[in-house]
Amino acid sequence: MADIHVMREGFLPPKQPPRRHLISIGDLRREDVERLLGTASSFSRSLEREVKKLPTLRGRTVVNVFYESSTRTSSSFELAAKRLSADTMSIKAAGSSVDKGESLKDTALTLGAYDPDVIVIRHPQIGAPQLVARFTDAHVVNAGDGKHQHPTQALLDLYTIQADLGRIEGVHVAIVGDVLHSRVARSNVQALALMGAKVTLVGPAPLIPRGIEALGCEVFHDIDAIAAADVVYVLRMQRERMQEGANYVPSLREYTARWGLTPERIRPGQKVMHPGPMNRGVEIDPRVADAPEALIEAQVRSGLVVRMAVLYDLLTTGPVPVEVTEPLEVA
Amino acid sequence: MLFMKKGRSLEDLVVRGARVIDPAEGLDRVCDVRVDRGVIAQLGTDVDVNGHRVVEGEGLVLAPAFVDPHVHLRVPGGEDEETIASGTAAAAAGGYCAILAMPNTDPVVDSASVLGSLVEDAKAEATIPVGFLAAITRGQQGAELTEMVELAEHGAAGFSDDGRPVVAPGLMRRALQYHRITGRRLALHCEEPTLSKGGQMHEGAVSAELGFSGYPSVAESVMVERDLSLAAYEEAPLHLLHLSARESVDALRAAQARGVTATAEVTPHHLCLTDEAVRSLDSNLKMNPPLRSAADRAVLVEALADGTIACVATDHAPHLRHEKEVPFEAAPFGVTGLETAFAALYTRLVEPGLLKLETLLERMSAGPARAYGLEPPRIAPGATANLVLLDTERAWRVQEDGFRSLSANSWLLGQTLRGHVRLTVASGRTAFAA
């Protein structure tokens, strides 16, 4: 027979705080971003030492699940976890049970059974990270979900701008290209607006989502609109997402001629960023990509320390706000 | 045209002291209603109980039971999601005395043989009368008309390619011309497929932020305008399914003013929700047409109130749990609604003063019946008893295990609603009692 324990409230163990996730920039407050960038900055100093590994997350487990191909995001998450002494495990959709038709819910339950502390997920479908958060007890980090969000990319871009220009507030960033299919653009518009930067979107009308101005940006279709910007952020022309015959642009050739970033189109001192991977000669002229004004390699370096900061923040005290699934609000 | 399981006894019943509302009869007073062998016999105070079963109706509303012109019963082919038995039981629990089922099944209801087997099933298992629409085109492929006359002779309640538009204008015109010989209604799903292609939700600020491919309002309204133009030219009547966009309502209103015989329906979810709700990424907020803007919602409510839109239709679309437990983009379109429609609309529209109770009752009963040429349920001596007894005070929580439907993909899960069905009498028989 089971014992019956009568417990007074004071003896109950403290309630577990709700799990914190990083799923969308929209879930962050300005002070959260400032704290994360500050943490990243201190990690960057620690990486200048000869022994680069920190014991901070020893004994913690970080699982990377990538349903889409990735070089820089998956490698930097893995290295970030290792630099903090966490155990890491990386799973790619190809060659996994996903090939056998396993649902995302079942994959989440399977990985959740190992009690990982963090699950980093990239998935081609919007909302996949929320689903994983619903079915596991791990902290979930969104490493890109469809066309929705890529919050660590936006954070590393903020970090890069802060490091190079010394500020984010008041900086004018022009984001050029295929905004429609870009989770990087969505996350960056939100993040830059949150931090007080001015954001201008530039691209052909079919590649700019209707209603995007509501996120706090201006929209122009002519490339001349980049002239006043401090930073020109070039988006990848996502050929793999272009549906056959969709006619977003008549041809890549015409796109490059009208919107490609050439040396003639930037003015001295203007900084150039690109989330990678680049299509040299399509959205960005190789001479621009390799010029000293390009911050593209700095972005990759920022990615490591920013992802370290995110993992650290989720697993220690820092309150990255919870992405709470609110009860449905009926209009 | 409507079929149900016979054999259950016709009701001898007195509902005592309820507020009896039948907008079509101009009736709104507290009185007793006596039903003799399934037929309304007497309205009045202190009616002779005559040994009948007595239901105390004090504080409750007695109204003509509801008619749902748009239900997916999933048979044949999707019996794990819904059957005629479960779907009609769910409808009865929602206060319905008749429903119409859509033909986008597997196989499609496009031949007398498929229709005939459904009719047989309905006679064996339907708790309330159910009618079956047949397809406009074979296999709903939009290429060849179905044998409409034969289908009507075998009991088709109307014709629809619901779930798909009739894309080719020439074929749409032929359907408008030909179907009239059947006397049945043509019900159109208005969606221009090249404009809605890949669309996951309403195109606007929310889709721009979330990154979903947009399904713009104009994808619906451009087809509504086309079909109304063709109907005007052919002087043919038509019924527009599940309108969602204000531009569609504008077009409908203008066509009606020009004398086109066009009816239309709107769903509870389009009347209660906007695209803002999709921010939750809950796959039970994914439906076709999608939830639209606050301005669209306001126009839909107004059009329902002024009668431009004559019917509430649930578009009850059951799906298996695991089909919806996937990222939003991978989930199928559709939500259930039979068991929650009245409560949702009472709570979200009537209580806040956006719609009168009498209007809601009319749009859920006589409105849809008339749109399909069915005899409207009414509360008058001599009429077949089709009654719903409603408790508008009782609040209840929508829960996954509380449905009679085989599926629980409701947009209202976890919500508390006011308005509870106590009793449903359909075709003179008690179909549901709480």
Interface residues (C-beta under 8 A of the other chain):
Chain A: G26 S103 L104 K105 H123 Q125 I126 G127 A128 Q130 L131 D145 G146 K147 H148 Q149 R183 R186 Q190 P209 R210 G211 I212 E213 A214 L215 Q243 T325 E326 P327 L328 E329 V330 A331
Chain B: G198 Q200 E203 G204 A205 V206 S207 A208 E209 L210 G211 F212 S213 G214 P216 C272 L273 T274 E276 A277 S280 L281 D282 L285 A294 R297 H322 E325 V326 P327 F328 E329 A330 R348 W411 G414 Q415
